[in-house]
Amino acid sequence: MSSCSTGFGRFGNTLRSQPGQPAGHKAQDSAWPFGLPGGEMAKRTFSSLEAFLIFLLVMMTAITVALLTLLFVTSGTIENHKDSGNHWVSTTQGPTTTQSSPTTQTPTTQTPDLPPSQNFSGYYIGVGRADCTGQVSDINLMGYGKNGQNAQGLLTRLFSRAFILADPDGSNRMAFVSVELCMISQRLRLEVLKRLQSKYGSLYRRDNVILSATHTHSGPAGFFQYTLYILASEGFSNRTFQYIVSGIVKSIDIAHTNLKPGKVLINKGNVANVQINRSPSSYLQNPPSERARYSSDTDKEMVVLKLVDLNGEDLGLISWFAVHPVSMNNSNHLVNSDNMGYAAYLFEQEKNRGYLPGQGPFVAGFASSNLGDVSPNILGPHCVNTGESCDNDKSTCPSGGPSMCMASGPGQDMFESTHIIGRVIYQKAKELHASASQEVTGPVLTAHQWVNMTDVSVQLNATHTVKTCKAALGYSFAAGTIDGVSGLNITQGTTEGNLFWDTLRDQLLGKPSEEIIECQKPKPILIHTGELTKPHPWQPDIVDIQIVTLGSLAIAAIPGEFTTMSGRRLREAVKKEFALYGMKDMTVVIAGLSNVYTHYITTYEEYQAQRYEAASTIYGPHTLSAYIQLFRALAKAIATDTVANMSSGPEPPFFKNLIGSLIPNIADRAPIGKQFGDVLQPAKPEYRVGEVVEVVFVGANPKNSAENQTHQTFLTVEKYEDSVANWQIMHNDASWETRFYWHKGVLGLSNATIHWHIPDTALPGVYRIRYFGHNRKQELLKPAVILAFEGISSPFEIVTT
């Protein structure tokens, strides 16, 4: 996945951060589940260490496959916000095998809709934000696929930000939701739609709700239903799944409640010095005449919607911009929203003065776009052992091979790189927001279809028809990218398989069919996911395609990661189709990673080079052409008012029995003579601006707090105010100045460490830090209970220099 690579190296791939890695170094983007090297590996001998690792990988893979087969005959039931102790999880919500269309179900409740009708030009506008963080411990982080990169605390909370826009007469509406996750899983979308239908009836449906992920690589995994992603997550976490779903629905609820008359203004501008193309040699495969039309190999344009009420008071902002949120590299263990989240944080803090992060009426959504080949690590790829550039078509170094070729960001470390990139994005959005003057007017129109992307016939011209393929991942998928190498001796641009690994794959998973091999050429197939169905299909066949228009703005909801040129071609084709049927001068934006995840989409020409993005274009060389054809059909249906005549398409499945997390729930324990929340390491008596306050508490597993949400934060930084003779909260755990670390011990023992990086805005005075947690108590023959507790540091003083 991407970067949001599905992280499949967890199942046997020893992925490592290199010693002495450069500032801002990003780690592996992806590796396949078995961590099998490829490319030139068959042409050399293996060291004893490599041979031993290969043996381990084969054994681990065999055990994994055996478990999948054996465990499939069992199932367990769990309640909302709880993981069962079984290896298999059966969710209590949703149908047994597939979900019926949410629009056909009978609602149980109906929430009041729009305020009393008024005569105005514009839209009813509602904005909402809600926490969707999920677990911050005992779960993998989704995106890099690095073995052992599990969550061990929190840098910032993750939020779902919802924006509802409705016609003045209430006839049509749309909800755009930007969610701080690596991607949207099909299971998330189906469950969200089900809950919305139950509460609102037909107001919010599959055709007018877009769920778009920001693509942070530092969010939790575990919310998927397809086997490949469950393996990457090391199991399904119903606790995290329910937390995220509830957060998304809550953000829409808040936006719905806040609907009021207002106006939408649009602005556009270029963002400089925050992105590079991480596969420039692939980009150069596109026709010179096409490339000559553009000044850069990345899309630098940001599109901003400014949302105001009829008095001109700010309500919110939506922006779309193409860059990977991978400023935080794969040595990170703290859940956070990365560079795009930092931009949203800065904008909301600017507008919501006096509110804590995550609070306040103004909502700023920084959404993803065609970011497939776009990196924020602007210093580019260099060999970490020699310092020389490795910006070549194989992304490999003369000494050390591909594992030495890594890109770095502009900061001294990943935190500073995140701040630098995020601040530039925020500043451009702020500028465009302030100067926005062009009003968006016109009806809200929507179109949606489910499509079997493994079987789309594409009419290339009058005489030539091609088809998409069953899903498959190529060898270069296991190479990763310069944002995160795999650590394997396999290079990007691999166009031939090798006998050893092909044979091993065939023995473990079965042999790919001749049909899929031929269809996917020139991709050498590493994993034929489209032909693997146990215990459930490994990747989706049924995919959402969707367009929502707001007057002259069209939002194309893309179920994956389009490369730069792929995005340009789709936007141009959709715009032309609208114009052909009377809707002139449309602005088309791509909302990336929307509704379901299907990896990458390169151009046909880029596909021939088989770098990482092409190897991850799962439906074959004609994937982009298929999407263009499908989205043109949606645009035509909207422009000609024939959406009602379109088939809804085959409904996607909703699987009931899923592999649960293999990490057991155990009772928390405090050391003898101590209680949860007791201070183990106190703060120093005195600090100055720029220093770091550190306090260590007797802790408990933070995943308990995703189950029992008595406390809404793990920490607060509080200042004593003499004027009111009380403590005032200055920061919470959504603040970028605080960090919450959890250190797991043995037999239920653990510590919690809280850091506060004192900003230059901190005023002199007396402060303290509070820690909020939940411990799991388990008594013999009794069900576990989760109990809230808190700890308080001794007061400390911030003094002037």
Residue pairs with C-beta under 8 A, 6 or more apart in sequence:
1 7
1 29
1 30
1 142
1 143
1 182
1 183
1 561
1 597
1 599
1 616
2 29
2 30
2 143
2 182
2 215
2 217
2 324
2 326
2 372
2 481
2 483
2 561
3 26
3 29
3 30
3 143
3 144
3 215
3 217
3 324
3 326
3 481
3 483
3 484
4 142
4 143
4 182
4 183
4 215
4 217
4 561
4 593
4 597
5 28
5 29
5 30
5 31
5 143
5 144
5 145
5 477
5 480
5 484
5 616
6 30
6 145
6 228
6 229
6 232
6 599
7 30
7 31
7 140
7 142
7 143
7 144
7 145
7 146
7 149
7 221
7 232
7 233
8 30
8 31
8 32
8 33
8 34
8 145
8 228
8 231
8 232
9 15
9 28
9 30
9 31
9 32
9 33
9 35
9 145
9 146
9 147
9 478
9 486
9 487
10 33
10 140
10 145
10 146
10 147
10 231
10 232
10 234
11 33
11 34
11 35
11 60
11 61
11 64
11 231
12 33
12 34
12 35
12 56
12 57
12 60
12 61
13 31
13 32
13 33
13 34
13 35
13 57
13 145
13 147
13 486
13 487
13 488
14 35
14 53
14 147
14 487
15 27
15 28
15 31
15 35
15 144
15 145
15 146
15 147
15 330
15 486
15 487
16 146
16 487
17 25
17 27
17 146
17 329
17 330
17 331
18 25
18 384
18 403
18 404
18 406
20 384
21 329
21 331
21 384
21 406
22 379
22 382
22 384
22 406
22 408
23 408
23 409
23 411
23 412
23 413
23 414
23 416
23 417
24 327
24 329
24 377
24 379
24 407
24 408
24 409
24 410
24 411
24 413
24 414
24 416
24 417
25 329
25 331
25 384
25 406
25 407
25 408
25 414
26 144
26 326
26 327
26 329
26 330
26 375
26 377
26 406
26 407
26 408
26 409
26 482
26 483
26 484
27 144
27 146
27 149
27 329
27 330
27 331
27 406
27 480
27 483
27 484
27 485
28 144
28 145
28 146
28 330
28 480
28 484
28 485
28 486
28 487
29 143
29 144
29 145
29 326
29 480
29 481
29 483
29 484
29 485
29 486
29 612
30 144
30 145
30 477
30 478
30 480
30 481
30 484
30 486
30 612
30 616
31 145
31 477
31 478
31 480
31 486
31 487
31 488
32 473
32 477
32 478
32 526
32 527
33 61
33 64
33 228
33 231
33 232
33 527
34 57
34 61
34 504
34 505
34 508
35 57
35 478
35 486
35 488
36 57
36 478
36 488
36 501
36 504
36 505
36 526
37 478
37 488
37 489
37 490
37 501
38 475
38 478
38 488
38 490
38 494
38 497
38 498
38 501
38 524
38 526
39 475
39 479
39 489
39 490
39 491
39 494
39 498
40 489
40 490
40 491
40 498
41 489
41 490
41 498
41 500
41 501
42 498
42 499
42 500
42 501
43 498
46 54
58 504
58 508
61 508
62 508
64 231
65 508
65 509
67 87
68 227
68 534
68 535
68 659
69 534
69 535
71 87
71 88
71 535
71 659
72 88
72 534
72 535
72 657
74 86
74 87
74 88
75 86
75 88
75 90
75 656
75 657
76 84
76 85
76 86
76 88
76 89
76 90
76 660
77 84
77 90
77 92
78 84
78 89
78 90
78 91
78 92
78 238
78 660
79 92
80 92
80 93
80 238
80 242
81 238
81 239
81 242
81 243
81 706
81 707
82 238
82 239
82 707
83 89
83 237
83 238
83 239
83 660
83 661
83 665
84 238
84 660
85 664
85 665
86 660
87 235
87 659
87 660
87 662
88 657
88 658
88 659
88 660
89 235
89 236
89 238
89 657
89 658
89 659
89 660
90 656
90 657
90 658
91 238
91 241
91 656
91 658
93 191
93 194
94 190
94 191
94 194
94 654
94 656
95 654
95 656
96 656
97 653
97 654
97 655
97 656
98 651
98 652
98 653
98 654
99 190
99 194
99 651
99 652
99 653
99 654
100 651
101 206
101 648
101 651
102 190
102 193
102 194
102 196
102 197
102 205
102 206
103 197
103 202
103 205
103 206
105 194
105 197
105 198
107 197
107 198
107 199
107 200
107 201
107 202
108 198
108 199
109 198
109 199
110 199
110 200
110 201
111 199
111 200
111 253
111 256
113 170
113 203
113 259
114 124
114 166
114 170
114 259
115 124
115 259
115 260
115 261
117 168
117 169
117 170
118 168
118 261
119 168
120 168
120 261
120 310
121 168
121 263
121 441
122 168
122 261
122 262
122 263
122 264
122 310
122 439
122 441
123 165
123 166
123 167
123 168
123 261
123 262
123 263
123 264
123 444
123 550
124 164
124 165
124 166
124 167
124 168
124 170
124 173
124 259
124 260
124 261
124 262
125 163
125 164
125 165
125 259
125 260
125 261
125 262
125 264
125 307
125 309
125 315
125 316
126 162
126 163
126 164
126 254
126 255
126 256
126 257
126 258
126 259
126 260
127 161
127 162
127 163
127 164
127 254
127 255
127 258
127 307
127 315
127 316
127 361
127 362
127 363
128 161
128 162
128 164
128 250
128 251
128 252
128 253
128 254
128 255
128 256
128 257
128 258
128 363
129 159
129 160
129 161
129 162
129 251
129 254
129 358
129 363
130 159
130 160
130 162
130 247
130 248
130 250
130 251
130 254
131 157
131 158
131 159
131 160
131 247
131 358
131 712
132 158
132 159
132 160
132 179
132 180
132 181
132 243
132 244
132 246
132 247
132 248
132 251
133 154
133 157
133 158
133 220
133 243
133 247
133 335
133 706
134 158
134 219
134 220
134 222
134 223
134 237
134 239
134 240
134 241
134 243
134 244
134 335
134 706
135 151
135 220
135 222
135 237
135 239
135 240
135 243
135 702
135 703
135 706
136 151
136 152
136 153
136 154
136 220
136 334
136 335
136 702
136 703
136 706
136 714
136 740
136 742
137 150
137 151
137 152
137 153
137 701
137 702
137 703
137 742
137 744
138 150
138 151
138 661
138 663
138 701
138 703
139 150
139 151
139 220
139 221
139 222
139 233
139 237
139 240
139 661
139 663
139 703
140 149
140 150
140 151
140 220
140 221
140 222
140 232
140 233
140 234
141 149
141 150
141 151
141 217
141 218
141 219
141 220
141 221
141 332
141 333
141 335
142 181
142 182
142 183
142 217
142 219
142 220
142 221
142 222
142 232
142 233
143 182
143 215
143 216
143 217
143 218
143 219
143 326
144 217
144 329
144 330
144 484
145 232
145 480
145 486
146 330
146 484
149 330
149 331
149 332
149 333
150 333
151 220
151 333
151 334
151 335
152 333
152 334
152 741
152 742
152 743
152 744
153 333
153 334
153 335
153 702
153 739
153 740
153 741
153 742
154 334
154 335
154 336
154 702
154 714
154 733
154 739
154 740
155 218
155 334
155 335
155 336
155 736
155 739
155 740
156 335
156 336
156 337
156 341
156 342
156 345
156 357
156 733
156 734
156 735
156 736
157 335
157 357
157 358
157 733
157 734
158 179
158 180
158 181
158 216
158 219
158 335
158 336
158 337
158 341
159 180
159 247
159 251
159 337
159 344
159 358
160 177
160 178
160 179
160 180
160 244
160 247
160 248
160 250
160 251
161 177
161 178
161 179
161 251
161 316
161 344
161 363
161 364
161 365
162 175
162 176
162 177
162 248
162 251
162 252
162 254
162 255
162 363
163 175
163 176
163 177
163 178
163 255
163 307
163 316
163 318
163 363
163 365
164 173
164 174
164 175
164 252
164 255
164 256
164 259
165 173
165 174
165 176
165 264
165 444
165 550
166 172
166 173
166 174
166 259
166 444
167 173
167 443
167 444
168 261
171 443
172 208
172 443
172 444
172 445
172 446
173 203
173 204
173 208
173 444
174 208
174 209
174 210
174 444
174 446
174 548
174 550
175 204
175 208
175 209
175 210
175 252
175 255
176 210
176 212
176 318
176 365
176 367
176 548
176 555
176 591
177 209
177 210
177 211
177 212
177 248
177 251
177 252
178 212
178 213
178 214
178 318
178 365
178 366
178 367
179 211
179 212
179 213
179 214
179 244
179 248
180 213
180 214
180 216
180 219
180 337
180 340
180 341
181 213
181 214
181 215
181 216
181 219
181 223
181 244
182 213
182 215
182 216
182 217
182 219
182 221
182 593
183 213
183 215
183 593
183 597
184 211
184 212
184 213
184 593
184 594
184 595
184 596
184 597
185 223
185 224
185 225
185 229
185 596
185 597
186 225
186 226
186 540
186 542
186 544
186 595
186 596
186 597
186 652
187 223
187 224
187 225
187 241
187 654
187 655
188 211
188 223
188 241
188 244
188 245
188 248
189 211
189 544
189 595
189 596
190 652
190 654
191 241
191 245
192 209
192 211
192 245
192 248
192 249
192 252
193 204
193 205
193 206
193 209
195 245
195 249
196 203
196 204
196 205
196 209
196 249
196 252
197 204
197 205
199 249
199 253
200 256
203 256
204 252
206 448
206 544
206 546
207 446
207 447
207 448
207 546
207 643
208 444
208 446
208 548
209 252
210 546
210 548
210 555
210 557
210 591
210 594
210 595
211 248
211 594
211 595
212 367
212 368
212 557
212 591
212 592
212 593
212 594
212 595
213 368
213 592
213 593
213 594
214 325
214 337
214 338
214 340
214 341
214 366
214 367
214 368
214 593
215 324
215 325
215 340
215 368
215 371
215 561
215 592
215 593
216 325
216 328
216 336
216 337
216 338
216 340
216 341
217 325
217 326
217 328
217 330
217 338
218 328
218 332
218 334
218 335
218 336
218 337
218 338
219 335
219 337
220 237
220 240
220 335
221 229
221 232
221 233
221 234
221 237
222 233
222 234
222 235
222 236
222 237
222 240
222 241
222 661
223 233
223 236
223 237
223 240
223 241
223 244
224 230
224 232
224 233
224 236
225 236
225 536
225 653
225 654
225 655
225 658
226 536
226 537
226 538
226 539
226 540
227 532
227 534
227 535
227 536
227 537
227 538
227 659
228 527
228 529
228 538
228 539
229 597
230 236
230 658
230 659
234 661
234 662
234 663
235 659
235 660
235 661
235 662
235 663
236 658
236 659
236 660
236 661
237 660
237 661
238 660
239 703
239 706
239 707
240 706
243 706
258 361
260 309
260 315
261 309
261 310
262 307
262 308
262 309
262 310
262 315
263 307
263 308
263 309
263 310
263 439
264 305
264 306
264 307
264 439
264 440
264 550
264 551
265 305
265 306
265 308
265 436
265 437
265 438
265 439
265 440
266 303
266 304
266 305
266 306
266 436
266 438
266 439
266 440
266 553
266 587
267 303
267 304
267 306
267 432
267 433
267 435
267 436
267 437
267 438
268 301
268 302
268 303
268 304
268 432
268 587
269 301
269 302
269 304
269 428
269 431
269 432
270 300
270 301
270 302
270 428
271 300
271 301
271 302
271 321
271 424
271 425
271 428
272 300
272 424
273 378
273 424
274 323
274 339
274 376
274 378
274 421
274 424
274 425
275 298
275 300
275 322
275 323
275 374
275 375
275 376
275 378
276 298
276 374
276 375
276 377
276 378
276 380
276 407
277 283
277 297
277 298
277 373
277 374
277 375
277 564
278 373
278 374
278 375
278 377
278 381
278 407
278 481
278 482
278 483
279 373
279 481
279 492
279 563
279 606
279 609
279 611
279 612
279 613
280 297
280 391
281 392
281 393
281 493
281 609
281 611
282 373
282 563
282 602
282 606
282 609
282 611
282 613
282 614
283 291
283 297
283 373
283 563
283 564
283 565
283 606
284 291
285 603
285 605
285 606
285 608
285 609
286 565
286 603
286 605
286 606
287 605
290 565
291 297
291 565
294 568
297 564
298 322
298 373
298 374
298 564
299 322
299 369
299 370
299 374
299 564
299 567
299 568
301 321
302 319
302 320
302 321
302 425
302 428
302 429
302 432
303 319
303 320
303 321
303 587
303 589
304 317
304 318
304 319
304 429
304 432
304 433
304 436
305 317
305 318
305 319
305 440
305 553
306 314
306 317
306 433
306 436
307 314
307 315
307 316
307 317
307 318
308 314
308 315
309 315
314 351
314 362
315 361
315 362
315 363
316 362
316 363
316 364
316 365
317 347
317 362
317 363
317 364
317 365
317 429
317 433
318 365
318 367
319 364
319 365
319 366
319 367
319 429
319 432
320 367
320 368
320 369
320 589
320 590
320 591
321 340
321 366
321 367
321 368
321 369
321 425
322 368
322 369
322 370
322 371
322 374
322 564
322 567
322 590
322 592
323 339
323 340
323 371
323 374
323 375
323 376
323 421
323 425
324 371
324 374
324 375
324 376
324 483
325 337
325 338
325 339
325 340
325 341
325 368
325 376
326 338
326 375
326 376
326 377
326 483
326 484
327 338
327 339
327 376
327 377
327 409
327 411
327 414
327 417
327 418
327 421
327 422
328 336
328 338
328 414
328 415
328 418
329 414
329 484
330 484
331 414
332 414
334 739
334 740
334 741
336 418
337 344
337 345
338 418
338 422
339 376
339 417
339 418
339 421
339 422
339 425
340 366
340 368
340 422
340 425
341 366
341 422
342 418
342 419
342 421
342 422
342 423
342 426
342 736
343 364
343 366
343 422
343 423
343 425
343 426
343 429
344 364
344 365
344 366
344 426
345 357
345 422
345 734
345 736
346 422
346 423
346 426
347 362
347 364
347 366
347 426
347 429
347 430
348 357
348 360
348 362
348 363
348 364
349 357
350 430
351 360
351 362
351 364
352 359
352 360
352 361
352 362
354 360
356 729
356 731
356 732
356 734
356 735
357 731
357 732
357 734
357 735
357 736
358 732
358 734
364 429
366 425
366 429
367 591
367 592
368 591
368 592
368 593
369 567
369 589
369 590
369 591
369 592
370 558
370 561
370 562
370 563
370 564
370 566
370 567
370 568
370 570
370 590
370 592
371 561
371 562
371 592
372 560
372 561
372 562
372 563
372 564
372 566
372 567
372 600
372 601
372 602
372 613
373 563
373 564
373 602
373 613
374 564
375 407
375 481
375 482
375 483
376 409
376 417
376 421
377 407
377 408
377 409
377 417
377 482
377 483
378 409
378 410
378 421
379 407
379 408
379 409
379 410
380 389
380 391
380 407
380 408
380 482
381 389
381 390
381 391
381 395
381 405
381 406
381 407
381 482
382 388
382 389
382 390
382 405
382 406
382 407
382 408
383 389
383 390
383 397
383 398
383 399
383 400
383 404
383 405
384 400
384 404
384 406
385 397
385 399
385 400
385 404
386 397
386 398
386 399
386 404
388 397
388 398
390 396
390 397
390 404
390 405
390 482
393 492
393 493
393 609
393 611
394 402
394 491
394 492
394 493
395 402
395 405
395 479
395 481
395 482
395 485
395 491
395 492
395 611
396 402
396 404
396 405
396 491
397 404
397 405
401 489
401 491
402 479
402 485
402 486
402 488
402 489
402 490
402 491
402 492
403 485
403 486
403 487
403 488
403 489
405 482
405 485
406 482
406 484
406 485
407 482
407 483
408 417
409 416
409 417
409 418
409 420
409 421
410 416
410 417
410 420
410 421
411 417
411 418
411 419
411 420
419 736
440 550
440 551
440 552
440 553
441 551
441 552
442 549
442 550
442 551
442 552
443 549
443 551
444 548
444 549
444 550
445 548
445 549
445 638
445 643
446 546
446 547
446 548
446 549
446 638
446 643
447 546
447 547
447 548
447 634
447 635
447 637
447 638
447 643
447 646
448 544
448 545
448 546
448 547
448 634
448 648
449 544
449 545
449 546
449 630
449 634
449 646
449 647
449 648
449 649
450 542
450 543
450 544
450 545
450 648
450 649
450 650
450 651
450 652
451 542
451 543
451 544
451 545
451 630
451 649
451 650
452 541
452 542
452 543
452 649
452 650
453 468
453 540
453 541
453 542
453 543
453 598
453 619
453 623
453 626
454 468
454 469
454 470
454 471
454 530
454 541
454 619
455 467
455 468
456 467
456 468
456 619
456 626
456 629
456 630
457 465
457 466
457 467
458 465
458 466
458 467
458 468
458 622
458 625
458 626
458 629
459 465
459 629
460 466
460 622
460 625
466 622
466 625
467 519
467 622
468 619
468 620
468 622
468 623
468 626
469 516
469 519
469 520
469 530
469 619
469 620
470 515
470 516
470 519
470 528
470 530
470 531
470 541
470 619
471 529
471 530
471 538
471 539
471 540
471 541
471 598
471 618
471 619
472 512
472 516
472 520
472 523
472 525
472 526
472 527
472 528
472 529
472 530
472 618
472 620
473 525
473 526
473 527
473 529
473 599
473 615
473 616
473 618
474 494
474 520
474 523
474 524
474 525
474 526
474 610
474 614
474 615
474 616
475 490
475 494
475 497
475 524
475 526
475 610
475 615
476 490
476 491
476 492
476 493
476 494
476 610
476 611
476 612
476 614
476 615
477 526
477 527
477 612
477 615
477 616
478 486
478 488
478 490
478 526
479 485
479 486
479 488
479 490
479 491
479 492
479 494
479 612
479 615
480 486
480 487
480 612
481 492
481 612
481 613
492 610
492 611
492 612
492 615
493 609
493 610
493 611
494 524
494 610
494 615
495 522
495 523
495 524
495 610
496 524
497 524
497 525
497 526
501 526
505 511
505 526
505 527
509 527
509 528
509 532
510 528
510 531
510 532
512 525
512 528
512 531
513 528
513 531
516 525
516 528
516 530
516 531
517 525
519 620
520 620
520 621
521 621
522 607
522 608
522 610
522 621
523 607
523 610
523 614
523 615
523 620
523 621
524 610
526 615
527 538
529 538
529 539
529 618
530 538
530 539
530 541
530 618
532 538
535 657
535 659
536 653
536 655
536 658
537 653
539 598
539 618
540 596
540 597
540 598
540 652
542 649
542 650
542 651
542 652
542 653
543 559
543 596
543 598
544 557
544 559
544 594
544 595
544 596
544 652
545 557
545 559
545 627
545 630
545 631
545 634
546 556
546 557
546 594
546 595
546 634
547 554
547 555
547 556
547 557
547 574
547 631
547 634
547 635
547 638
548 554
548 555
548 557
549 555
549 583
549 586
549 638
552 583
552 585
552 586
552 587
553 586
553 587
553 589
554 574
554 575
554 578
554 586
554 587
554 588
554 589
554 635
555 589
555 591
556 570
556 571
556 574
556 588
556 589
556 590
556 591
556 631
557 591
557 594
557 595
558 570
558 590
558 591
558 592
558 593
558 594
558 601
558 627
559 593
559 594
559 595
559 596
559 597
559 598
560 592
560 593
560 597
560 598
560 599
560 600
560 601
561 592
561 593
561 599
561 600
561 601
561 613
562 570
562 590
562 592
562 600
562 601
562 624
563 600
563 601
563 602
563 603
563 606
563 613
565 603
565 606
566 601
566 602
566 603
566 606
566 624
567 590
569 603
569 624
569 628
570 588
570 590
570 624
570 627
570 628
570 631
571 588
571 589
571 590
573 628
573 631
573 632
574 586
574 588
574 628
574 631
574 632
574 635
575 586
575 588
577 632
577 635
577 636
577 639
578 584
578 586
578 588
578 635
578 638
578 639
579 585
579 586
580 636
580 639
581 635
581 636
581 639
581 640
582 639
583 638
583 639
596 652
598 618
598 619
599 616
599 617
599 618
600 613
600 614
600 616
600 617
600 618
601 617
601 623
601 624
601 627
602 613
602 614
602 617
602 623
602 624
603 624
604 621
604 622
604 624
604 625
606 613
606 614
607 614
607 617
607 621
608 614
608 621
617 623
619 626
633 646
634 646
636 642
637 643
637 645
637 646
665 776
665 784
666 747
666 748
666 776
666 778
667 748
667 776
667 777
667 778
667 784
668 676
668 700
668 701
668 704
668 748
668 750
668 775
668 776
668 777
669 747
669 748
669 749
670 676
670 678
670 698
670 749
670 775
671 698
671 749
674 680
674 698
675 698
675 789
676 698
676 699
676 700
676 773
676 775
676 789
676 791
677 697
677 698
677 771
677 773
677 789
677 790
677 791
677 792
678 697
678 698
678 791
679 695
679 696
679 697
679 791
679 792
679 793
679 794
680 696
680 697
680 698
680 751
681 694
681 695
681 696
681 753
682 695
682 793
682 794
683 693
683 694
683 695
683 768
683 769
683 793
683 794
683 796
684 693
684 796
685 796
685 797
686 796
686 797
686 798
686 799
687 693
687 758
687 796
687 797
687 798
687 799
688 758
688 798
688 799
688 800
688 801
689 758
689 759
689 760
689 762
689 798
689 801
690 758
690 760
691 758
692 755
692 756
692 757
692 758
693 717
693 754
693 755
693 756
693 758
693 767
693 769
693 796
694 753
694 754
694 755
695 753
695 754
695 769
695 771
695 793
696 751
696 752
696 753
696 754
697 751
697 752
697 753
697 754
697 771
697 773
697 791
698 751
698 752
698 791
699 742
699 743
699 750
699 751
699 752
699 771
699 773
700 750
700 752
700 773
700 774
700 775
700 776
700 789
701 742
701 744
701 750
701 775
701 776
702 714
702 740
702 742
702 752
702 773
704 773
704 774
704 775
704 776
704 786
705 711
705 714
705 772
705 773
705 774
707 774
707 786
708 774
708 786
708 787
708 788
710 774
710 788
711 772
711 773
711 774
711 788
711 790
712 732
713 732
713 733
713 734
713 772
714 733
714 740
714 752
714 754
714 771
714 772
714 773
715 731
715 732
715 733
715 738
715 740
715 754
715 769
715 770
715 771
715 772
716 729
716 730
716 731
716 732
716 769
716 770
716 772
717 729
717 730
717 731
717 732
717 735
717 737
717 738
717 756
717 767
717 768
717 769
718 727
718 728
718 729
718 730
718 767
718 768
718 769
718 770
719 727
719 728
719 730
719 763
719 765
719 766
719 767
720 726
720 727
720 728
720 765
720 766
720 767
720 768
720 795
721 727
721 728
727 768
730 762
730 767
731 737
731 738
731 756
732 738
733 740
737 756
737 757
737 758
737 759
738 754
738 755
738 756
738 757
739 754
739 755
739 757
740 752
740 753
740 754
741 752
741 753
741 754
741 755
742 750
742 751
742 752
742 753
743 750
743 751
743 752
743 753
744 750
745 751
752 771
752 773
754 769
754 771
756 769
758 798
762 798
763 798
764 797
764 798
764 799
764 800
765 797
765 798
766 795
766 796
766 797
767 795
767 796
767 797
767 798
768 792
768 793
768 794
768 795
768 796
769 792
769 793
770 790
770 791
770 792
770 793
771 790
771 791
771 792
771 793
772 788
772 789
772 790
773 788
773 789
773 790
773 791
774 786
774 787
774 788
774 789
775 786
775 787
775 789
776 784
776 785
776 786
777 784
777 785
777 786
777 787
778 784
